[in-house]
Amino acid sequence: MSGSGLNIWQLVLEASLFVKVVMLILLAFSFLSWMIIFRKRAMLNGAMRGADEFEERFWSGADLAGLFREVTSGNGTLTGIESIFEAGFREFVRLRQRGRIDARTILEGAQRGMRVAETRELDRLEQNLEFLANVGSISPYVGLLGTVAGIMVAFVGLANMKEATIATVAPGIAEALIATAMGLIAAIPAVWAYNRYQTKLERISTRYDTFVEEFSSILQRQTHGDDEN
């Protein structure tokens, strides 16, 4: 731009107040989006790693009671697939210790506990994804609004000139178009990240659902074993 006589920073500084406000809004959108993108990436990758590590221990033949004690021995809040296992096994043990409760009721109670934990965990992972979707859909229109306002200001200024040339029109138009460019710069990463993370979240949700079904089958075999004894 500098080679053609136009400087982006100069155009931004000389923009009208309304266009500057639009640019600041889009800059804030972009900054918050990138913060969420990096945080959500770490969170979803951590959820997948946590599921891999826990399932490796779970399917290694470890005793369920021992695994439960190991999971709950820490002081931190349980997250991911560990929280689902903890909720299901805790409810299973609690109902079984009460006595005079049939196997089906015990199993249904454990499944409810796991479903509640799964819903809570998915809600935690999904948090702030809606913001990315909104930025992706709104930012181009916000940028376009700034462009329209900038062009209107430019043409009002040209109305007071006796002669309008490309040299006089170009800076005003370029100044206005910067808002559209900033809108796209804010929207494109947000849309890409939203679609990618939604796909990852669906995979994690499927994985959690599969674990709930498999763990329910194990608990069902245990309840039937207790009935036979």
Buried (B, 14 or more C-beta within 10 A) or exposed (E): EEEEEEBEEEBBEEBBEBBBEBBEBBEEBBEBBBEBBEEBBEBBEEBBEBBEEBBEBBEEEEEBEEBBEEBEEEEEEBBBBBBBBBBBBBBBBEBBEEEEEEBEEBBBBBBEBBBBBBEEBBEEBBEBBEBBBBBBEBBBEBBBBBBBBBBBBBBEBBEEEEEEEEEEBBBBBBBBBBBBBBBEBBBBBBBEBBEBBBEBBEBBBEBBBEBBEEBBEEBBEBBEEEEEE
